[in-house]
Amino acid sequence: MLGNYIIGLREGLEAALVVVVLLAYLSKTGRSHLKPRIWAGIILAILVSVGFGALLTFGPRGLTFQAQEAIGGGLSLVAVGFVTWMIFWMGKASHNMAKELQNKVDSATEQSGGAGWALVFLGAVSVGREGLETALFVWANADVGNGGTAVSTLGAVLGILTAVVIGVLLNRGAMKFNLSAFFTWTTYFLVFVAAGIFSYAITDLQEAGFLPGIHDYAFDISEWALQADPSGVGLAIVKAVFQLTPAMSQLAFGAWLLYLAVMLPICIWRHRQIIAKRRAKVAEKAAPASAPAAAATAAPAAAEQASHAASGSASTDLSSAPRDSRAPRRP
């Protein structure tokens, strides 16, 4: 529930930011009458996302166990690809997201002759992408939870509702939110989520018979974990944060380690690059303001130094010049 709550919060907040930008731009440009088009697209995106989640949850139940595991493993690999793509896309496009959405609004309005019917499609695509990703991520986590679909779905719904509240407050200017820090830390969380889904995909493919080594455990601490934590709360928190289970095969655990070994250094490097660019921008903005004052202060000092240097050189020349003893002295 905790893991899916954070997934729902992050994905829901991304969708909420898209909606806030679209609605605010329509208001700013005097096209508030087109807002119902955006809302129609948002409702369509929600219906499609819910239908996709229901299909994932109830569709494979009539299949054999091996077929279910094969489909689960394949879709989990797709989920890993989506998470990885989203991590890179958010880091690259977050700075220009508002401008790109505004350009799309202008283009959609012009294409429909000012009626704005293309905005329905824009709203559906912009929000539907986040909705489909959320449905896939939540399903992947719920599928791993051994029957915990209801609890996992509840966590995601609560996260989405929290994101909606934050989006409303941001739109009304009643709340200030450090989006950069939020997306940075949730990106690291998503790396662990993707690593867990990757290892679960390997396990599903092992159970389906596509990969070997299902009984070659890297570790199995199930009995010890139950004795140490009978309520299961600690295990749930560890699974939600680190995506680890008490028993993992060597291949699944190796996949978990491999994904973290590749993605964590990349995310840390990208985070440092973003910080360096921000500091450079701050320095560039501060430089023009301080340059005139520095020049004004430096100019008198330079003139004074030049004057002292000139007088010093003149005195040195006069003192060092040889006297002619034969020259007559003037009275």
Rosetta blueprint (number, residue, H / E / L):
1 M L
2 L H
3 G H
4 N H
5 Y H
6 I H
7 I H
8 G H
9 L H
10 R H
11 E H
12 G H
13 L H
14 E H
15 A H
16 A H
17 L H
18 V H
19 V H
20 V H
21 V H
22 L H
23 L H
24 A H
25 Y H
26 L H
27 S H
28 K H
29 T L
30 G L
31 R L
32 S H
33 H H
34 L H
35 K H
36 P H
37 R H
38 I H
39 W H
40 A H
41 G H
42 I H
43 I H
44 L H
45 A H
46 I H
47 L H
48 V H
49 S H
50 V H
51 G H
52 F H
53 G H
54 A H
55 L H
56 L H
57 T H
58 F H
59 G H
60 P H
61 R H
62 G H
63 L L
64 T L
65 F H
66 Q H
67 A H
68 Q H
69 E H
70 A H
71 I H
72 G H
73 G H
74 G H
75 L H
76 S H
77 L H
78 V H
79 A H
80 V H
81 G H
82 F H
83 V H
84 T H
85 W H
86 M H
87 I H
88 F H
89 W H
90 M H
91 G H
92 K H
93 A H
94 S L
95 H L
96 N L
97 M H
98 A H
99 K H
100 E H
101 L H
102 Q H
103 N H
104 K H
105 V H
106 D H
107 S H
108 A H
109 T H
110 E H
111 Q H
112 S L
113 G L
114 G L
115 A L
116 G L
117 W L
118 A H
119 L H
120 V H
121 F H
122 L H
123 G H
124 A H
125 V H
126 S H
127 V H
128 G H
129 R H
130 E H
131 G H
132 L H
133 E H
134 T H
135 A H
136 L H
137 F H
138 V H
139 W H
140 A H
141 N H
142 A H
143 D H
144 V H
145 G L
146 N L
147 G L
148 G L
149 T H
150 A H
151 V H
152 S H
153 T H
154 L H
155 G H
156 A H
157 V H
158 L H
159 G H
160 I H
161 L H
162 T H
163 A H
164 V H
165 V H
166 I H
167 G H
168 V H
169 L H
170 L H
171 N H
172 R L
173 G L
174 A L
175 M L
176 K L
177 F L
178 N L
179 L H
180 S H
181 A H
182 F H
183 F H
184 T H
185 W H
186 T H
187 T H
188 Y H
189 F H
190 L H
191 V H
192 F H
193 V H
194 A H
195 A H
196 G H
197 I H
198 F H
199 S H
200 Y H
201 A H
202 I H
203 T H
204 D H
205 L H
206 Q H
207 E H
208 A L
209 G L
210 F L
211 L L
212 P L
213 G L
214 I L
215 H L
216 D L
217 Y E
218 A E
219 F E
220 D E
221 I L
222 S H
223 E H
224 W H
225 A H
226 L H
227 Q H
228 A H
229 D L
230 P L
231 S L
232 G L
233 V H
234 G H
235 L H
236 A H
237 I H
238 V H
239 K H
240 A H
241 V H
242 F H
243 Q L
244 L L
245 T L
246 P L
247 A E
248 M E
249 S E
250 Q H
251 L H
252 A H
253 F H
254 G H
255 A H
256 W H
257 L H
258 L H
259 Y H
260 L H
261 A H
262 V H
263 M H
264 L H
265 P H
266 I H
267 C H
268 I H
269 W H
270 R H
271 H H
272 R H
273 Q H
274 I H
275 I H
276 A H
277 K H
278 R H
279 R H
280 A H
281 K H
282 V H
283 A H
284 E H
285 K H
286 A H
287 A H
288 P H
289 A H
290 S H
291 A H
292 P H
293 A H
294 A H
295 A H
296 A H
297 T H
298 A H
299 A H
300 P H
301 A H
302 A H
303 A H
304 E H
305 Q H
306 A H
307 S H
308 H H
309 A H
310 A H
311 S H
312 G H
313 S H
314 A H
315 S H
316 T H
317 D H
318 L H
319 S H
320 S H
321 A L
322 P L
323 R L
324 D L
325 S L
326 R L
327 A L
328 P L
329 R L
330 R L
331 P L
